[in-house]
Each structure stands twice: as C-alpha cells, then as structure tokens.
Amino acid sequence: MLKLLAAFILLFPALIFAQYKNIKINTIENRPNEVTIVINPKHPNNIVAAANLNNYYYSFDEGQTWINKTIVSDSFGVWGDPVVIFDLNGSVYFFHLSRPSKEQWIDRIVCQKSTDGGMSWENPGTYTGLNPPKKQDKEWAIADWTNSKWKNNIYVTWTQFDKYGSRDPDDKSNIMFSFSSDAGTTWSEAKLINEVSGDCIDSANTTEGAVPCVGPNGEIYVSWSGPAGIVFDLSLDGGLSWLENDIPVSPQIGGWEYEIEDIFRCNGMPVTCCDISSSPYNGTIYINFSDARNDDDDIDIFLVKSTDKGNTWSAPKRINDDPFGNKRQQFMNWMHVDPLTGVINIIFYDRRNYDDFHTDVYLARSTNGGETFTNIKISEEPFKPIKNIFFGDYIGVNSFNDFVACSWQRLEGGFLSILYCGIDFKK
C-alpha cells in the first residue's frame, strides 16, 4: 500500500500538468492569423480551418495531419476575415471579405462552398451585402443544425460601414443580416437589424462582433457590441423579422477594443452560442466576451447567459480561474457549445504564469451550464508576441461529441504559425 501511495504521489504532478500535443498546421509561411476551425458533423474526423488572408487547411484524421492551400475567388477576390462552417449535409462554407480590384475592397461578403471536406472550393462563390459605396466587414455565420422548418438554412451577420474609418459623426456602422435557404446558392436581401448605430472608426463605439447562433426550435440569436454595450436581438421566423428594440445584455467596460502589451491589436467582441443538445441546459443562450472591468492591466474573460430566450441575462461570470486582481492578462476569447453534449468550451490567450509578456493558451470548460469552469493549459510552450506583427482579431474552437478542436496563432522566430490541439474528453 505504501509503495502504491508513493507511486501516486510521484505521478500526481504529472497528471495535473499533463501536456496536450500541439500540431503546426500551416506549411505556407505567409503570416497567417485570425484562425477559425470547424468539425464535420457527418464525418467528425474531417476538420477544416482557415486563416488570413486566404489560407485554408483540412484534415481527415482528427487533425493529426493537415493540408495547407490558398483559396481563390476570381471575380470577388479574397481579403481576410475568414469564417468556416459546416451544414448538416457535410458541406463546408468559407466566408470572407472581398477585393474585386485594387481600387475596390470589402464591398460584399463572399461565400465559397466545398462538398469534399475542404479539399476544393467553388470559384468565385456567391455573395451578399453589396451596397456601394458602403463597406461590409467582420462577418460570422452559422447553419441551422436543428429539425426546425428552417433546417440547414445558413445565416450570416456582419458590420456595414457608411464610410470605413470615417470620423464624421454622420457616418454610421450597423449590423446586417442575410440568409440562404438553398445551401449558399442565393442570399436574401441584406437587412439592418440593430437599433443603435455606431461610428465608423472601427473602435469601441463601432457596432461590431455580430456572431449568430441557432436555438433548439430554429430561433436565430445574435449579440454584438458598440456604444450601447453588449446588446442582443432575435428572430423567430427564420430571419424575416427581428425585434424592434435591442435587448441590453451587459456593459462592456472600456469597450470591445483594449490594449494588451506587445499585441498589435486586441478585442473582446462577444461570441453568442446556444445549447441545442439534449442536456439539462437545452435552450440556454451564452455570450462570451472579455473587457477591462477589473482594470486595464487585468483583462478577464466573462460569460453571461439567458434561460428565457434572451429576455433577461445573468450577471457576468469571470471564467478564468487565476487569482482575482493578480494583474495578469487574459484576452482574445472564443467560444463554442457542443451540439451533442451542451458542454461550453472557451479558448483564450493567458499570461497568468509569467511576470513578462510570455503567453499561453487556455481552454475553459463547463459541464454544468456555465455555473463553474475548469481551466486547462493547452499550449505546450509559451510564446512572446511582437507589437508590430498583426495577430488578427480571433482564435478558434469547435466541438462535437466532446471532441474539442482548438486553433490559435503564435509567434516563432519572428514568424506567425497556426497551432492545433485536438482533445477527446470522452477518453
């Protein structure tokens, strides 16, 4: 017995600090950043990722090996803000900004489709939101994975700028919405859905960060941030109509843009997800964000939730579990709720372990509807960013049946790389 106890004591630290395997997925050295990742519901071994400006990556072995290529849209161009999603049939869609010519850029939201697991893409794809001279930026998309009457519809939201970068108070930013009911072949006319407009500076008072999700009965939920803080809107008829008034969710102290030492630009825009699983928390809506409410040099990651379709919201819960007030930065969050288990997965950069600007990546998981979270360090080695290298605006996490696919950008020897960590929590 004493020998067994001694062996356990020796093993215990290794169990606590067990490292997860990190895999570099980019082979093209073109400073990739702003990575997004998704798992195929028809064939979960198939994972697709994308990164700025025009990179895509695909794997058919749960992320153990990857192919890296660049996407082309002959008519519309490719100009960053990559988003990849799967529909229920196993088709994957790559959304991005446009650049049809040197003089013409971000004038629409482009969608390119793949039916072979991300190996090849329709060219030039389709688009929504063309409204010259206004600019269309920072899109996100979702497919309806429920059995509702809108099953497999695709929804996309984004920010429309009257004049990008303008400081004229008459120039406004607004949140737009469009849907496709034919697998991305055609798109509805873009609809403005926000009540309070923002400015066009592309900063904290700009309306940005609109991430849609779908509820158990096909409801469409979306939140964003801007001059009114984090606000929420919904549609109960497949996107044909929306609430007249935005529902306030939470102040975002300091706004969605904040300063992180040695990071070129950083934001804590809200991410909206809903539990469509058969878990006890089915129908709960979650919004994940980060802000400076605990001080500019102590950015933290937060979660709010609603159990009544967004009518009322909980107080923000701090989900990073390092000591409160320790002046360590956590930043650039992203969230996904497992559609089969309802587990919440939130990924973020974290400096809790260092007195300087070295940075780890953590995954926070909740199996009880966001009441408590377990924080797990998933990066094998820290990295130290450089202020003049653009890191993008988001990192990626996706989950399916308790397999969690994580992706992030890191700096290695002056070069940006995309790393991947896949964790099967069923094992």
N, C-alpha and C positions, 0 to 999 in steps of 0.2 A: 504493500500500500504506500509506504513512504517513497519507494522508487517511482511509483506512478505519479505521486504528488509532485515530486521533484521534476519529473519529465514535463508535467503540465505547466509548472511554474516557468521552466525554460522555454516552453513553446508559446506561452500566453502572449508575450510581447509581439511575437511574430504574427499571431492571429490578429492582434489589434492593428498592426501596421502593415498587414499584407498588401503588397503592391499589385495593381492591376496592369495588365500588359497594354502598352501604348504602341500603336502602329502608325507610322508615317504613311499617309495615303496619297500624297502628291508626288509625282515624278517630274512634272514640268515646273521649273524654277521661275515663276513669273509673279512672285509676291502675292500668293493667294491669301485672301482674308474674307471675313464675313461669311462664314460657312453655315450651311443648312443641311440637314440629314433626315432621311425617312426610310421606314421599313415597309416592304411589300406585304400587304395582308394576305394575298393569295399564295405567296412563296416567301415566307419570312427569312429565308437565307439570303434573299436578294435585298441589298441595301444600296441606296443611291444618295449621293451628296453633291453639293455644288458650292462654288466659291467665286468671289470677284476675280476678274471681271467676267470671264466667260468659261470657267473651268467646270467640268463635271467628272464625277468619279462613280464607278459602280463595282459591286462585289456580289458574288453568288455563293459565298461561303461564310456568311455572317460577319464579314469584314476582315477576315484573316488575310486576304489578298485583294488588291484593287487595280483597276484600270483607270488611267487619267487621260482625258481628252478635252478639247475645247469645242464649244458649241458655236454654230454659225447661223445667223438669220440674214439671208441675202438682201431682203427688202427692208427690214426694220432695224437691223443692227443689234448689238448686244452691249449694254452699258451698265452692268452691275445690278446690285440688289437682288441676288439670286434667291429663289424660293422653290423648293421641290415638294410635291405632294403626290400620293398615290390615291386613285379611286378604288372602289370595291372590286373592280374587274382586273386590277393589277396593272392598269396603265398609269404611267407616271408623267407628271406635268412639270415643266420648268418655266417659271415666271421670271421675268427680268425687265429692266428698263431698256429703252430703245435709243439708238443713234443711227437714223437712216442716212445721214450725211454729216460732214464735218460741221456744217452750219446748223444742223437740226438735231436736237438731242432731247431725251426724256419727254417726248411728246405723246407717248402712249404706254400702256402696259402690255407686254408681249407674252404669249403663252405658246410654248412648243411641247409637243406630246411625243412620248415614246411608248411603244407597245411591246418592246423586247427587253424590259428590265433596265432601261437606261443606256443600252449599247448604242442606239441611234435615235435621232430626233427628227420630227417633221421640220421641213425648212420651206418657207420662212416662218411658219406658225400662224397663229391668229392674234388678234389684239382687241383691246377695249380701251375706252377713255380718251380717244383722240379728240382734242378740243383746242386747236391752236388759237392764240399763241400761249395758252396756259401750259404749265409743266406738270407731269404726272410722276410721282416719286414714292418710294418707301412702301411697296405693296406687300401684302401677305394673302395667302389663300388657304382654302380648306375644301374637302369633298364631304358630302353627306354620307356617312357610313351607317346610318340608321335604316329602319324599314319604313320610314315615313313616305308620304306621297311624293316627296322631293328626293327620294333615294338616289344617290350618285350625282345629284346636282353639284356644281362647283361654284364656290363663292370667292370673290376677291375684293379686298378693300385697300385703299391707298390714300395718299395726300395729293390734292391738286393745289398747285401754286398759281395765283394770278400772274405773278412775276417772280421767279425764283431769286432769292437773295435781296429782294427789294426792301428798303426801309420806309417806303411810303406807306403811311397808315391806311391809305385807301386800297392797298393791295392786300388780299386775304389768302389764307390757306384753309382748305375744307377737306372733310373726309368723304370719299366717293365709294360707291358700291356697284358691282356688276355681277351677273350670274350667267352660267351656261347650263342648259338642260340637255345638251347633245354632245357631251364629252369634249367640250372645248372647241367645237367646230364653229359655233356662233356665240355671241355675247349680247346680253341685254344692254340697252342704253344706260350709260353711267348715271347714277342717281346720287345726289348730295344728301347725306343722312345726318349731319351734325347740326346742332342748334347754335352753338357759339363758335364763330370763326376765330382763327389765329392770325398771326402776322406771317410774313414771307421770309423772315430772316433765316429760317432753318435752325432755330434755337428753342429755348424752353417755352416761349409763348407762341410757337407754331403748333398747330394741331397735327400730331404725328403719332405713329406707333399703333395704327389700327390693325389688330390681329383678330380675324373672325374665328368662331368655332360653332359647332352644331350641338343642340340639345337632344335628348332621347327621343323626342317626337318631331324632330326636324326643325326645331326653333333655331334661328340664327342669332347669335350673340356676338357683340363686339365692344371693345373698350379702346380708348385712346387717351392721350394726354395733351394738354395745352393750357391756355390761360385760365380755364376753369378747373384745373387739376385733372385727375383721372375721372372720366365720365363713361357712361355705359348706354348702349342702345340695343334694341332687339326688333326682330321681325318674326311674326307668327304665320306668315303666308308665303314663305319661300322667297322673301326679299322684295315683294311687290310694294309693301308699305312698311313704314318704320314709325317709332314713337315720335311725336311732335317735339317733345322736350327730352333733352339728355338727362339721364339719371346720374346725380353725383355719387361717386364711389369713395374717393379719398383725396385729400390734398396731397400733392407730391412736392414735398418741401425742397425748395431750391430748383424745382422743375425737373424735366426728364434729362436735361443735359447737365453733367457735372465734371469737375476736373479730377483726374487721377494722375498722380505723379508718373512721368515718363510714358504716358499713354497719349497718343496724338489727339484722339477724341474719344469720349465715352458717354454712354447714355444708359438710362434705366427705364426705357419705354415699357409700357405694360404689355403683358402677354396674357391672352384670355383662353381658357380651356374649360370644357365641361365634361363631367363624368357620364359617359353613355353606356358604361358597363352594367352588370347586374349586381354590383357591390351595394352595400347599405347606403352608399353616398350617391347613388344614381341621381342625376339631375342637378347636383351641386355645381355651381359655376365658380371658377377660381380665377383670380387675377394676380399675377406675379409682377413685381416691379422692384426697383431699388431707388433710394434717394438719400438726402443728407439730413434727415430729421434728427439724427444723433450726432451731427457735426460734419463739417465739410471734410475733415480728415478721418472720418469714421463712417463711410458709406456702408449701409447694410442692405440685405435682401429681405423683402417682405411679401406676404401673401394676405389677400382678403378673399372672402368667399360669400356666396349668397345661396340660400336654400329655398328661395321663393321667386325664382326666375329673374333675379336682378332687381327686384323692387327695393330690398334692403340689403345692407352689406355689413359684414363684421368689421371690427377694428383691425388695423394692420397687425399681423403677427411677424415678428422677426424670426427668420428661419435659419440663419447662420448661427451656430451654437458656440462660437468663441466667446470669451468673457466680455460682457457688456461694457462699453466705454473704454476698450483697450486701445483705441486709436489704430486699428488695423482695417484696411480697406477690403471690402467685398464688392464686386462690380460686374457689369455686363452679363446679366442674368438671362436665362431662357427656360421655358417650362413645357412639359408635355404630360398629359394624363393618360395612362394606359387604357385603351378602349376595351380591353378584356378584363382587367383586374381592378381598375379605378385607382391604382397607385399613382401618386403625384411624384414626378421627377423634375428637379430643378438643378440646372448646371450654372456655375458662375466661377469667375476668377477670384482668388483669395490670397491675401498676404498675412494671414494670422500667424504664420510660423517664422516671420522674419522682421528684423529691425530696419531693413532697407527695402528696395523695390522689387526684390525677387517675388515671383508669383507662382502659385499653384492653381490647380483646377479642382473644384469640389463638386460632388453630386449630393444634393439633399433629397431624401425620400420620406414620404409619409404614406403609411398604410391605413391611417385612421381618419381620412377626410380632412387632413391638414391640421389636426389638433397638435400633433408632435412630429418632429422631423429627426431623422438620423443623418448626420453629415459624414461623407466618405471622401477622402482624398483619392482622386482617380488618376492624377498625373504622376508619372514615375519620377520626374525630375522637375525642379523649378526652372523658370526662365526669367530673364531680366529684359524688359522691353526698352526701346529707344524712342524718345519723344517724337522724332521726325519721321518715324515709319508708321504709316496708317494701318491700323488694326481692324478696320471695319466697325460695324455697329452691333453685331450679334454673333453668338456662337450657337451650337446646335445640340438638341437632344430629342430623341424619339423612342417610343417604347411599344412593345407588342407582346402580350402574354408573359410579362415580367422579364423579357429580354430588353435591355436598355442600350441604345446606340448613342454614344456621345462623340462630339467632334468639336475641336477648337483650333485656333491659330496660336502658334508660339514662335518666338524668335530664336534662331540657332545660328550663331556665327554671322550675324548680320542678315540672314535670310529668313523670311517667313515660311513656315511649314504648316500643313494641316495634319493634326494628330487625331487618331480614332481610338476609342476604348469601348469595347462591347462587353457587357456584363450580363450573365444569365443568373438572375436571382432565384430561379427555381432549383438550382443546384446547391 
